[in-house]
């Protein structure tokens, strides 16, 4: 019986520790403030480069440090440049580029 109680206490302790770890991670990572800062930095970089046609032609959305680029541009170089700017922005983990190039 004593062995069962020890296992129960350990299991409850591990469950509690896992729950606390999940709460701590959700509060510090992933979404909220970091995403807004990343998006703002990318948009500002685009505005400093009017040859990209941004911000009117390229839309930026950031979800859990993944940047999604969409919209349309007139040349492939513009799309690649926008993607490179997003990639080099601090905090970005990945860039998904669906910018279409007009033919």
Secondary structure, DSSP 4 states (H G I P E B T S, - for coil): -HHHHHHHHHHHHHHHHHHHHHHHHHHHSSSHHHHHHHHHHHHHHHHT-GGG-TTTSEEEEEETTEEEEEEEESSHHHHHHHHHHHHTSTT--EEEE--EE--
